[in-house]
Amino acid sequence: MWRDNDSEFFAEIMPLVKSEMEDIQQEAVDLATERNNPVISWAEFEGNYS
């Protein structure tokens, strides 16, 4: 669907995205586990696992 301006797009998309944003904000994060995860290198970030 073609929209004439950004405000029309936002008016359509916000009801769809709002519930997903609320779910993400409610998601619990285990900080102890996150602290124990090793820092990845740039090579690993790029997909080179060798």
Backbone hydrogen bonds in HBPLUS format (Angstrom, degrees):
<---DONOR---> <-ACCEPTOR-->    atom                        ^
c    i                          cat <-CA-CA->   ^        H-A-AA   ^      H-
h    n   atom  resd res      DA  || num        DHA   H-A  angle D-A-AA Bond
n    s   type  num  typ     dist DA aas  dist angle  dist       angle   num
A0010-PHE N   A0006-ASP O   2.90 MM   4  6.22 165.6  1.92 161.7 164.7     1
A0011-ALA N   A0007-SER O   2.96 MM   4  6.03 151.6  2.04 139.7 147.7     2
A0012-GLU N   A0008-GLU O   3.14 MM   4  6.38 142.4  2.29 141.1 149.9     3
A0012-GLU N   A0009-PHE O   3.09 MM   3  5.25 126.9  2.38  98.6 112.1     4
A0013-ILE N   A0009-PHE O   2.91 MM   4  6.15 160.3  1.95 156.3 162.3     5
A0014-MET N   A0010-PHE O   3.02 MM   4  5.68 164.9  2.04 146.8 149.8     6
A0016-LEU N   A0013-ILE O   3.01 MM   3  5.35 124.7  2.32 108.3 122.7     7
A0017-VAL N   A0013-ILE O   2.99 MM   4  6.19 156.4  2.05 158.3 166.0     8
A0018-LYS N   A0014-MET O   2.85 MM   4  5.64 153.2  1.92 153.8 159.4     9
A0021-MET N   A0017-VAL O   2.92 MM   4  6.17 157.5  1.97 159.4 166.6    10
A0022-GLU N   A0018-LYS O   2.99 MM   4  6.23 155.2  2.05 149.9 156.3    11
A0023-ASP N   A0019-SER O   3.03 MM   4  6.25 152.6  2.11 142.7 149.8    12
A0024-ILE N   A0020-GLU O   3.01 MM   4  6.27 156.6  2.07 148.6 154.4    13
A0025-GLN N   A0021-MET O   3.00 MM   4  6.21 158.0  2.05 147.7 153.5    14
A0026-GLN N   A0022-GLU O   3.08 MM   4  6.23 136.0  2.28 139.9 150.9    15
A0026-GLN N   A0023-ASP O   3.24 MM   3  5.14 130.2  2.50  92.6 105.5    16
A0027-GLU N   A0024-ILE O   3.19 MM   3  5.21 148.5  2.30  99.9 109.1    17
A0034-GLU N   A0030-ASP O   3.07 MM   4  6.37 160.0  2.11 150.3 156.6    18
A0035-ARG N   A0031-LEU O   2.95 MM   4  6.11 154.4  2.02 149.8 154.8    19
A0036-ASN N   A0033-THR O   3.11 MM   3  5.22 129.2  2.38  98.6 112.0    20
A0037-ASN N   A0034-GLU O   3.33 MM   3  5.37 153.1  2.40 100.3 107.9    21
A0045-PHE N   A0041-SER O   2.93 MM   4  6.17 154.8  1.99 145.7 153.5    22
A0046-GLU N   A0042-TRP O   2.93 MM   4  6.16 141.1  2.08 142.2 151.8    23
A0048-ASN N   A0043-ALA O   2.92 MM   5  5.31 157.5  1.97 153.6 146.1    24
A0047-GLY N   A0044-GLU O   2.97 MM   3  5.02 152.9  2.04 102.0 110.7    25
